[in-house]
Amino acid sequence: MEFGKVCCEWRDKFKQKKTGPQSKGTGFILILKKTGVPISTAYWWMERYEVSIGAKPEKQKPEAPSPWTPDNEKRANRSEPIARMDGYKILAKKMLEAGFCELLKKKAADQSHLWAAKDWAKLRLDFADTL
């Protein structure tokens, strides 16, 4: 604790006098660097000292999170994962088909290009595991 006390005294005594770009490397930090004391170590001991004398409140440790259960799920609409990748592939194909139909309605691109892109994507979904 003595080291923390000394560091607090140094900090108060050698406060940085200037602010701005020219102030870098002056004040308390300069003293620490000259003495070879790591900055994080000094601040750690200062924190412990200030807590021990009551100048600062002790930091509260965060509570350990409880394990996930369906009851404490924050996202109420979360569903159970699909058991196999085939289920995701089927869902992806449905999504692809819906997007394809929507793009056809909006005439967002050339129809033949949309068909080719849809076929390519479906083939990638079907044969991605074999490539």
C-alpha positions as a printed Julia matrix, in Angstrom:
131×3 Matrix{Float64}:
   0.0     0.0     0.0
   2.93    2.34    0.61
   3.78    2.29   -3.08
   0.22    3.34   -3.93
   0.43    6.14   -1.4
   3.73    7.39   -2.87
   2.31    7.28   -6.39
  -0.75    9.28   -5.29
   1.54   11.87   -3.7
   3.63   12.08   -6.88
   0.49   12.44   -8.98
  -0.74   15.31   -6.82
   2.67   16.98   -6.61
   3.71   16.64  -10.25
   0.37   17.35  -11.91
   0.51   18.21  -15.55
   0.73   21.99  -15.88
  -0.2    22.27  -19.56
  -2.86   20.75  -21.75
  -2.8    20.13  -25.45
  -0.36   18.48  -27.84
   2.77   19.87  -26.14
   1.78   18.38  -22.79
   2.4    14.75  -23.79
   5.13   13.17  -21.7
   5.05   15.73  -18.89
   3.88   15.53  -15.29
   3.27   12.32  -13.37
   3.7    10.01  -16.38
   7.16   11.46  -17.04
   8.18   10.67  -13.43
   6.97    7.08  -13.85
   8.86    6.67  -17.1
  12.06    8.09  -15.64
  11.88    5.75  -12.65
  11.03    2.76  -14.84
   7.69    2.07  -13.17
   5.04    0.7   -15.55
   2.14    3.14  -15.76
  -0.51    0.46  -15.36
   1.22   -0.88  -12.23
   1.32    2.56  -10.65
  -2.36    3.19  -11.33
  -3.28   -0.28  -10.02
  -1.51    0.43   -6.69
  -2.96    3.93   -6.55
  -6.45    2.49   -6.98
  -5.87   -0.04   -4.17
  -4.5     2.67   -1.88
  -7.41    5.05   -2.52
  -9.92    2.27   -1.87
  -8.13    1.33    1.38
  -8.34    4.89    2.75
 -11.95    5.32    1.59
 -11.21    7.97   -1.04
 -12.77    5.75   -3.73
 -15.46    3.11   -3.51
 -14.43   -0.46   -4.2
 -15.35   -1.7    -7.64
 -18.12   -4.26   -7.59
 -17.38   -7.56   -9.26
 -19.89   -8.4   -11.97
 -22.21  -11.29  -11.28
 -21.58  -14.48  -13.19
 -24.14  -14.87  -15.95
 -26.71  -17.58  -15.44
 -26.69  -20.45  -17.93
 -29.03  -20.19  -20.89
 -32.48  -21.68  -20.57
 -35.56  -21.1   -22.72
 -37.18  -19.33  -19.74
 -34.49  -16.64  -19.41
 -34.14  -16.04  -23.16
 -34.19  -12.3   -23.87
 -35.3   -12.72  -27.46
 -38.78  -14.13  -27.09
 -39.11  -15.06  -30.76
 -35.97  -17.2   -30.77
 -36.64  -20.72  -31.97
 -34.8   -23.97  -31.57
 -32.06  -24.49  -34.17
 -32.79  -26.72  -37.14
 -31.39  -30.19  -36.46
 -29.66  -30.82  -39.8
 -28.09  -28.69  -42.53
 -30.67  -30.01  -45.01
 -33.3   -28.0   -43.16
 -31.3   -24.81  -43.65
 -30.79  -25.62  -47.33
 -34.54  -26.05  -47.82
 -35.19  -22.77  -46.03
 -32.49  -21.02  -48.08
 -34.08  -22.28  -51.31
 -37.48  -20.94  -50.23
 -35.9   -17.61  -49.38
 -34.08  -17.59  -52.73
 -37.31  -18.35  -54.58
 -39.19  -15.57  -52.76
 -36.47  -13.05  -53.51
 -36.31  -14.19  -57.12
 -40.08  -13.73  -57.56
 -39.89  -10.29  -55.96
 -37.07   -9.2   -58.28
 -39.0   -10.51  -61.29
 -42.04   -8.42  -60.26
 -39.92   -5.3   -59.86
 -38.02   -6.01  -63.09
 -34.85   -5.27  -61.13
 -32.63   -7.03  -63.66
 -32.78   -8.85  -66.97
 -35.07  -11.89  -66.62
 -32.56  -14.33  -68.11
 -29.88  -13.09  -65.71
 -32.22  -13.57  -62.75
 -33.0   -17.13  -63.86
 -29.31  -17.91  -64.29
 -28.45  -16.44  -60.87
 -31.25  -18.41  -59.19
 -30.17  -21.66  -60.84
 -26.53  -21.04  -59.91
 -27.44  -20.34  -56.28
 -29.63  -23.44  -56.03
 -26.85  -25.59  -57.48
 -24.39  -24.11  -55.0
 -26.77  -25.02  -52.17
 -27.29  -28.55  -53.53
 -23.67  -29.37  -54.3
 -21.65  -27.17  -51.92
 -20.71  -30.18  -49.77
 -19.36  -32.14  -52.74
 -17.1   -29.41  -54.09
